[in-house]
């Protein structure tokens, strides 16, 4: 369900585990609605440093739009933390919108009968 890929650096077990741990709350709460999560991690400037650590997350959802989040930071762990937090929030909001629409349709259907 989670695919983690690295560009321009070697994906260590520590980074992989950190990413999985940060995605766990989202998968625990919304896993029934999620088909797949793809995470692309990259270090754009390599050893030069700077704000070049990128975490790009695609959350493919069942019968709903894909949630895409990207964060760029100086530290890869910070980029992962922020991007996973934002991804979870976006998935929650997407599902809340669908549930709100469904409630309105049900309410209108009951009122119409």
C-alpha positions as CSV (number, residue, x, y, z in Angstrom):
1,X,0.0,0.0,0.0
2,X,3.0,2.4,0.6
3,X,5.6,2.8,-2.1
4,X,8.6,4.9,-1.0
5,X,11.1,6.0,-3.6
6,X,14.3,8.0,-3.4
7,X,16.1,10.1,-6.0
8,X,19.6,11.4,-5.8
9,X,20.4,9.6,-2.5
10,X,20.2,6.1,-1.0
11,X,17.0,5.4,0.9
12,X,18.1,4.2,4.4
13,X,16.0,2.0,6.7
14,X,15.8,4.9,9.1
15,X,14.2,7.3,6.5
16,X,11.9,4.5,5.3
17,X,10.8,3.7,8.8
18,X,10.3,7.4,9.7
19,X,8.1,7.9,6.6
20,X,6.0,4.8,7.3
21,X,5.5,5.9,10.9
22,X,4.4,9.3,9.9
23,X,1.9,7.8,7.4
24,X,0.5,5.3,9.9
25,X,-2.1,7.6,11.5
26,X,-3.6,8.5,8.1
27,X,-3.7,4.8,7.0
28,X,-5.1,3.8,10.4
29,X,-8.0,6.3,10.2
30,X,-8.7,6.4,6.5
31,X,-7.2,3.2,5.2
32,X,-10.6,1.9,4.0
33,X,-10.7,4.8,1.5
34,X,-7.1,4.7,0.4
35,X,-5.9,2.5,-2.5
36,X,-2.2,3.4,-2.5
37,X,0.3,5.9,-1.2
38,X,3.4,6.8,-3.2
39,X,6.1,8.9,-1.7
40,X,9.0,10.4,-3.7
41,X,11.9,11.7,-1.6
42,X,14.7,13.7,-3.3
43,X,17.7,15.7,-2.5
44,X,17.9,18.1,-5.4
45,X,21.3,19.8,-4.7
46,X,23.1,16.8,-3.1
47,X,25.9,17.7,-0.8
48,X,25.6,21.4,-1.6
49,X,22.9,21.8,1.0
50,X,20.2,24.4,1.2
51,X,16.4,24.1,1.0
52,X,16.4,21.2,-1.4
53,X,15.0,18.2,0.4
54,X,11.7,17.3,-1.3
55,X,8.9,15.0,-0.1
56,X,6.2,14.5,-2.7
57,X,3.2,12.4,-1.7
58,X,0.4,10.9,-3.9
59,X,-2.6,9.4,-2.0
60,X,-4.8,7.5,-4.4
61,X,-8.3,7.2,-3.0
62,X,-11.3,4.9,-3.9
63,X,-13.7,6.8,-6.2
64,X,-12.2,10.2,-5.1
65,X,-9.6,12.6,-6.4
66,X,-6.0,11.8,-5.8
67,X,-4.5,13.9,-3.0
68,X,-1.0,15.3,-4.0
69,X,1.2,17.1,-1.4
70,X,4.7,18.4,-1.8
71,X,7.0,20.0,0.7
72,X,10.5,21.4,0.3
73,X,12.7,21.9,3.4
74,X,16.4,22.0,4.4
75,X,16.0,18.8,6.4
76,X,14.5,15.6,4.8
77,X,12.9,14.6,8.1
78,X,11.2,18.0,8.4
79,X,9.9,17.7,4.8
80,X,8.5,14.2,5.5
81,X,6.9,15.4,8.8
82,X,5.2,18.4,7.2
83,X,4.1,16.6,4.0
84,X,2.6,13.6,5.8
85,X,0.7,15.9,8.2
86,X,-0.7,17.9,5.3
87,X,-1.6,14.8,3.4
88,X,-3.5,13.4,6.3
89,X,-5.4,16.8,6.7
90,X,-6.2,16.8,2.9
91,X,-7.5,13.3,3.0
92,X,-9.7,14.1,6.0
93,X,-11.1,17.2,4.3
94,X,-11.8,15.3,1.1
95,X,-13.7,12.6,3.0
96,X,-15.6,15.2,5.1
97,X,-16.7,17.0,1.9
98,X,-18.1,13.7,0.5
99,X,-19.8,12.9,3.7
100,X,-21.4,16.4,3.9
101,X,-22.7,16.1,0.4
102,X,-24.1,12.6,1.1
103,X,-25.9,14.0,4.2
104,X,-27.4,16.9,2.2
105,X,-28.6,14.5,-0.5
106,X,-30.1,12.2,2.1
107,X,-31.8,15.1,3.9
108,X,-33.2,16.4,0.6
109,X,-34.4,13.0,-0.4
110,X,-36.2,12.6,3.0
111,X,-37.7,16.1,2.8
112,X,-38.9,15.5,-0.7
113,X,-40.9,12.3,0.2
